[in-house]
Amino acid sequence: MKVRRAIIKDLKRVQDLYGIVSDEMAGTIYDIMWRRDIYPSKKEIVKDIRHHELYVLEKDNKIIGAMVLNHEYDECYNKLSWQIFADDDEVLILHRLCIHPQYRGCGKFLIKQAIETAKFLNQQSIRLDVLCTNKPAIYLYEKCGFLLQGYQTMDYGEPVVAGLYERLI
């Protein structure tokens, strides 16, 4: 397996991956509220690629995972007391992490790469938000050293309660 930055040529395969994950979780107790071709949208994925923020996990030349790393966060992040005070450019925010359902268990590999990327970029921490109902993702993040910092109501298309996590680098 390898992680690399996505390129425009990957667009269709990344859209397909997000669509598969969205379809798999829709209507379940772990529904992450993503909908095929709506969120994440093609426009958003293209932006992520062009800004060099979208990373893909490949196995046997197949894209089996994706994540976005950048410095963008919801304003509710400012309401928490984080483990460490850091400027916005010293903290990576992890967004839209997903793994193809046939490759469950590979998420840890992708998160380890996010941690290595943060180290390489001299970041102080990685932060993220996750729906409180998304127990598999919460388990993965906690297993990878992320600590819950608090809960906030966020807009995921509708108001939902999300846990905000941080991992120091």
Phi and psi in degrees as GROMACS dihedral restraints (atoms count N, CA, C in turn):
[ dihedral_restraints ]
;  ai    aj    ak    al  type     phi  dphi    fc
    3     4     5     6     1  -146.0    20    10
    4     5     6     7     1   151.0    20    10
    6     7     8     9     1  -112.6    20    10
    7     8     9    10     1   136.7    20    10
    9    10    11    12     1  -149.0    20    10
   10    11    12    13     1   163.8    20    10
   12    13    14    15     1   -69.9    20    10
   13    14    15    16     1   140.8    20    10
   15    16    17    18     1   -73.3    20    10
   16    17    18    19     1   152.1    20    10
   18    19    20    21     1  -122.9    20    10
   19    20    21    22     1   163.3    20    10
   21    22    23    24     1   -54.2    20    10
   22    23    24    25     1   -34.0    20    10
   24    25    26    27     1   -60.0    20    10
   25    26    27    28     1   -21.2    20    10
   27    28    29    30     1   -85.0    20    10
   28    29    30    31     1    -7.7    20    10
   30    31    32    33     1   -49.4    20    10
   31    32    33    34     1   -53.1    20    10
   33    34    35    36     1   -61.3    20    10
   34    35    36    37     1   -43.1    20    10
   36    37    38    39     1   -67.7    20    10
   37    38    39    40     1   -35.2    20    10
   39    40    41    42     1   -70.2    20    10
   40    41    42    43     1   -42.4    20    10
   42    43    44    45     1   -58.2    20    10
   43    44    45    46     1   -43.7    20    10
   45    46    47    48     1   -61.8    20    10
   46    47    48    49     1   -43.0    20    10
   48    49    50    51     1   -60.5    20    10
   49    50    51    52     1   -51.5    20    10
   51    52    53    54     1   -59.5    20    10
   52    53    54    55     1   -37.9    20    10
   54    55    56    57     1   -64.2    20    10
   55    56    57    58     1   -43.8    20    10
   57    58    59    60     1   -62.0    20    10
   58    59    60    61     1   -46.6    20    10
   60    61    62    63     1   -63.9    20    10
   61    62    63    64     1   -43.3    20    10
   63    64    65    66     1   -58.8    20    10
   64    65    66    67     1   -48.5    20    10
   66    67    68    69     1   -62.6    20    10
   67    68    69    70     1   -40.6    20    10
   69    70    71    72     1   -62.6    20    10
   70    71    72    73     1   -37.8    20    10
   72    73    74    75     1   -95.8    20    10
   73    74    75    76     1   -16.9    20    10
   75    76    77    78     1   -59.4    20    10
   76    77    78    79     1   131.9    20    10
   78    79    80    81     1    79.8    20    10
   79    80    81    82     1     0.2    20    10
   81    82    83    84     1   -96.7    20    10
   82    83    84    85     1   173.7    20    10
   84    85    86    87     1   -67.6    20    10
   85    86    87    88     1   -15.7    20    10
   87    88    89    90     1  -102.8    20    10
   88    89    90    91     1    19.0    20    10
   90    91    92    93     1   -53.6    20    10
   91    92    93    94     1   122.8    20    10
   93    94    95    96     1   -94.9    20    10
   94    95    96    97     1     3.2    20    10
   96    97    98    99     1    69.3    20    10
   97    98    99   100     1    18.7    20    10
   99   100   101   102     1   -86.6    20    10
  100   101   102   103     1   145.9    20    10
  102   103   104   105     1  -132.7    20    10
  103   104   105   106     1   135.4    20    10
  105   106   107   108     1   -48.1    20    10
  106   107   108   109     1   128.7    20    10
  108   109   110   111     1    64.9    20    10
  109   110   111   112     1     1.4    20    10
  111   112   113   114     1  -107.5    20    10
  112   113   114   115     1   -53.0    20    10
  114   115   116   117     1  -144.8    20    10
  115   116   117   118     1   126.2    20    10
  117   118   119   120     1   -72.1    20    10
  118   119   120   121     1   141.0    20    10
  120   121   122   123     1   -80.9    20    10
  121   122   123   124     1   162.5    20    10
  123   124   125   126     1   -56.8    20    10
  124   125   126   127     1   -43.8    20    10
  126   127   128   129     1   -59.2    20    10
  127   128   129   130     1   -42.6    20    10
  129   130   131   132     1   -67.7    20    10
  130   131   132   133     1   -40.7    20    10
  132   133   134   135     1   -64.5    20    10
  133   134   135   136     1   -42.8    20    10
  135   136   137   138     1   -60.5    20    10
  136   137   138   139     1   -43.9    20    10
  138   139   140   141     1   -60.0    20    10
  139   140   141   142     1   -45.9    20    10
  141   142   143   144     1   -59.5    20    10
  142   143   144   145     1   -41.0    20    10
  144   145   146   147     1   -67.3    20    10
  145   146   147   148     1   -47.8    20    10
  147   148   149   150     1   -64.2    20    10
  148   149   150   151     1   -29.4    20    10
  150   151   152   153     1   -89.1    20    10
  151   152   153   154     1     5.0    20    10
  153   154   155   156     1    60.2    20    10
  154   155   156   157     1    36.7    20    10
  156   157   158   159     1  -108.5    20    10
  157   158   159   160     1   -11.6    20    10
  159   160   161   162     1   -96.5    20    10
  160   161   162   163     1   125.9    20    10
  162   163   164   165     1  -114.4    20    10
  163   164   165   166     1   143.2    20    10
  165   166   167   168     1  -120.7    20    10
  166   167   168   169     1   148.4    20    10
  168   169   170   171     1  -104.4    20    10
  169   170   171   172     1   123.3    20    10
  171   172   173   174     1  -112.7    20    10
  172   173   174   175     1   142.9    20    10
  174   175   176   177     1  -141.1    20    10
  175   176   177   178     1   125.1    20    10
  177   178   179   180     1    52.0    20    10
  178   179   180   181     1    45.4    20    10
  180   181   182   183     1    61.7    20    10
  181   182   183   184     1    18.1    20    10
  183   184   185   186     1  -113.7    20    10
  184   185   186   187     1   133.8    20    10
  186   187   188   189     1   -78.3    20    10
  187   188   189   190     1   115.5    20    10
  189   190   191   192     1  -114.5    20    10
  190   191   192   193     1    -4.5    20    10
  192   193   194   195     1  -157.2    20    10
  193   194   195   196     1   162.1    20    10
  195   196   197   198     1  -154.8    20    10
  196   197   198   199     1   154.6    20    10
  198   199   200   201     1  -159.6    20    10
  199   200   201   202     1   157.3    20    10
  201   202   203   204     1  -117.5    20    10
  202   203   204   205     1   133.7    20    10
  204   205   206   207     1  -123.5    20    10
  205   206   207   208     1   120.5    20    10
  207   208   209   210     1  -155.7    20    10
  208   209   210   211     1  -164.0    20    10
  210   211   212   213     1  -112.3    20    10
  211   212   213   214     1    14.3    20    10
  213   214   215   216     1   -91.0    20    10
  214   215   216   217     1   135.9    20    10
  216   217   218   219     1  -148.0    20    10
  217   218   219   220     1   159.4    20    10
  219   220   221   222     1   -71.1    20    10
  220   221   222   223     1   147.6    20    10
  222   223   224   225     1   -58.5    20    10
  223   224   225   226     1   -23.7    20    10
  225   226   227   228     1   -66.2    20    10
  226   227   228   229     1   -18.3    20    10
  228   229   230   231     1   -59.7    20    10
  229   230   231   232     1   -28.9    20    10
  231   232   233   234     1   -73.1    20    10
  232   233   234   235     1   -10.7    20    10
  234   235   236   237     1   -86.0    20    10
  235   236   237   238     1    -7.3    20    10
  237   238   239   240     1  -101.2    20    10
  238   239   240   241     1   155.8    20    10
  240   241   242   243     1   -96.5    20    10
  241   242   243   244     1   108.7    20    10
  243   244   245   246     1   -82.4    20    10
  244   245   246   247     1   167.6    20    10
  246   247   248   249     1   -63.0    20    10
  247   248   249   250     1   -29.5    20    10
  249   250   251   252     1  -140.2    20    10
  250   251   252   253     1   141.0    20    10
  252   253   254   255     1   -84.2    20    10
  253   254   255   256     1   129.0    20    10
  255   256   257   258     1  -150.4    20    10
  256   257   258   259     1   148.8    20    10
  258   259   260   261     1   -67.8    20    10
  259   260   261   262     1   158.2    20    10
  261   262   263   264     1   -54.5    20    10
  262   263   264   265     1   -36.3    20    10
  264   265   266   267     1   -80.1    20    10
  265   266   267   268     1     2.8    20    10
  267   268   269   270     1  -108.4    20    10
  268   269   270   271     1     5.6    20    10
  270   271   272   273     1  -130.6    20    10
  271   272   273   274     1   125.3    20    10
  273   274   275   276     1   -89.3    20    10
  274   275   276   277     1   141.1    20    10
  276   277   278   279     1  -109.5    20    10
  277   278   279   280     1   128.4    20    10
  279   280   281   282     1   -94.4    20    10
  280   281   282   283     1   125.3    20    10
  282   283   284   285     1  -127.8    20    10
  283   284   285   286     1   153.9    20    10
  285   286   287   288     1    49.5    20    10
  286   287   288   289     1    40.5    20    10
  288   289   290   291     1   -72.0    20    10
  289   290   291   292     1   132.1    20    10
  291   292   293   294     1  -149.8    20    10
  292   293   294   295     1   153.2    20    10
  294   295   296   297     1  -130.2    20    10
  295   296   297   298     1   136.8    20    10
  297   298   299   300     1   -56.2    20    10
  298   299   300   301     1   136.7    20    10
  300   301   302   303     1   -55.5    20    10
  301   302   303   304     1   -28.1    20    10
  303   304   305   306     1   -76.8    20    10
  304   305   306   307     1    -7.9    20    10
  306   307   308   309     1  -123.3    20    10
  307   308   309   310     1    30.8    20    10
  309   310   311   312     1   -55.0    20    10
  310   311   312   313     1   143.6    20    10
  312   313   314   315     1   102.7    20    10
  313   314   315   316     1   -13.8    20    10
  315   316   317   318     1   -90.0    20    10
  316   317   318   319     1    -4.5    20    10
  318   319   320   321     1   -62.2    20    10
  319   320   321   322     1   -34.8    20    10
  321   322   323   324     1   -61.1    20    10
  322   323   324   325     1   -38.8    20    10
  324   325   326   327     1   -62.1    20    10
  325   326   327   328     1   -42.4    20    10
  327   328   329   330     1   -67.3    20    10
  328   329   330   331     1   -41.9    20    10
  330   331   332   333     1   -65.8    20    10
  331   332   333   334     1   -39.0    20    10
  333   334   335   336     1   -59.3    20    10
  334   335   336   337     1   -36.4    20    10
  336   337   338   339     1   -68.9    20    10
  337   338   339   340     1   -36.0    20    10
  339   340   341   342     1   -61.3    20    10
  340   341   342   343     1   -41.5    20    10
  342   343   344   345     1   -64.3    20    10
  343   344   345   346     1   -43.5    20    10
  345   346   347   348     1   -63.8    20    10
  346   347   348   349     1   -38.6    20    10
  348   349   350   351     1   -63.3    20    10
  349   350   351   352     1   -43.5    20    10
  351   352   353   354     1   -61.9    20    10
  352   353   354   355     1   -41.2    20    10
  354   355   356   357     1   -61.7    20    10
  355   356   357   358     1   -46.9    20    10
  357   358   359   360     1   -59.2    20    10
  358   359   360   361     1   -35.7    20    10
  360   361   362   363     1   -89.7    20    10
  361   362   363   364     1     8.9    20    10
  363   364   365   366     1    56.3    20    10
  364   365   366   367     1    41.8    20    10
  366   367   368   369     1   -83.6    20    10
  367   368   369   370     1   155.3    20    10
  369   370   371   372     1   -87.0    20    10
  370   371   372   373     1   -31.5    20    10
  372   373   374   375     1  -162.2    20    10
  373   374   375   376     1   171.6    20    10
  375   376   377   378     1  -121.3    20    10
  376   377   378   379     1   135.0    20    10
  378   379   380   381     1  -125.0    20    10
  379   380   381   382     1   156.4    20    10
  381   382   383   384     1  -159.6    20    10
  382   383   384   385     1   164.0    20    10
  384   385   386   387     1  -124.2    20    10
  385   386   387   388     1   147.3    20    10
  387   388   389   390     1  -146.3    20    10
  388   389   390   391     1   138.5    20    10
  390   391   392   393     1   -56.7    20    10
  391   392   393   394     1   137.6    20    10
  393   394   395   396     1   -63.2    20    10
  394   395   396   397     1   -21.7    20    10
  396   397   398   399     1   -84.6    20    10
  397   398   399   400     1    -9.9    20    10
  399   400   401   402     1   -86.9    20    10
  400   401   402   403     1    70.2    20    10
  402   403   404   405     1   -59.5    20    10
  403   404   405   406     1   -39.6    20    10
  405   406   407   408     1   -61.3    20    10
  406   407   408   409     1   -41.0    20    10
  408   409   410   411     1   -68.5    20    10
  409   410   411   412     1   -41.3    20    10
  411   412   413   414     1   -60.4    20    10
  412   413   414   415     1   -44.7    20    10
  414   415   416   417     1   -59.3    20    10
  415   416   417   418     1   -44.8    20    10
  417   418   419   420     1   -62.2    20    10
  418   419   420   421     1   -48.8    20    10
  420   421   422   423     1   -61.2    20    10
  421   422   423   424     1   -45.0    20    10
  423   424   425   426     1   -64.7    20    10
  424   425   426   427     1   -38.2    20    10
  426   427   428   429     1   -63.0    20    10
  427   428   429   430     1   -28.7    20    10
  429   430   431   432     1   -92.3    20    10
  430   431   432   433     1    12.1    20    10
  432   433   434   435     1    93.5    20    10
  433   434   435   436     1     8.5    20    10
  435   436   437   438     1   -79.9    20    10
  436   437   438   439     1   138.4    20    10
  438   439   440   441     1  -114.2    20    10
  439   440   441   442     1   135.6    20    10
  441   442   443   444     1   -65.3    20    10
  442   443   444   445     1   129.5    20    10
  444   445   446   447     1  -106.9    20    10
  445   446   447   448     1   -15.4    20    10
  447   448   449   450     1   154.7    20    10
  448   449   450   451     1   179.2    20    10
  450   451   452   453     1  -118.4    20    10
  451   452   453   454     1   145.5    20    10
  453   454   455   456     1  -141.7    20    10
  454   455   456   457     1   148.7    20    10
  456   457   458   459     1   -83.2    20    10
  457   458   459   460     1   127.1    20    10
  459   460   461   462     1  -127.3    20    10
  460   461   462   463     1   163.4    20    10
  462   463   464   465     1   -99.3    20    10
  463   464   465   466     1   102.7    20    10
  465   466   467   468     1  -106.0    20    10
  466   467   468   469     1    42.2    20    10
  468   469   470   471     1    94.9    20    10
  469   470   471   472     1   -23.9    20    10
  471   472   473   474     1  -153.8    20    10
  472   473   474   475     1   159.8    20    10
  474   475   476   477     1   -66.7    20    10
  475   476   477   478     1   130.1    20    10
  477   478   479   480     1  -140.7    20    10
  478   479   480   481     1   159.6    20    10
  480   481   482   483     1   -95.2    20    10
  481   482   483   484     1   127.9    20    10
  483   484   485   486     1  -123.2    20    10
  484   485   486   487     1   147.0    20    10
  486   487   488   489     1   -90.2    20    10
  487   488   489   490     1   138.3    20    10
  489   490   491   492     1  -107.8    20    10
  490   491   492   493     1   127.5    20    10
  492   493   494   495     1  -120.3    20    10
  493   494   495   496     1   155.8    20    10
  495   496   497   498     1  -143.2    20    10
  496   497   498   499     1   143.8    20    10
  498   499   500   501     1  -127.8    20    10
  499   500   501   502     1   122.5    20    10
  501   502   503   504     1   -73.6    20    10
  502   503   504   505     1   148.2    20    10
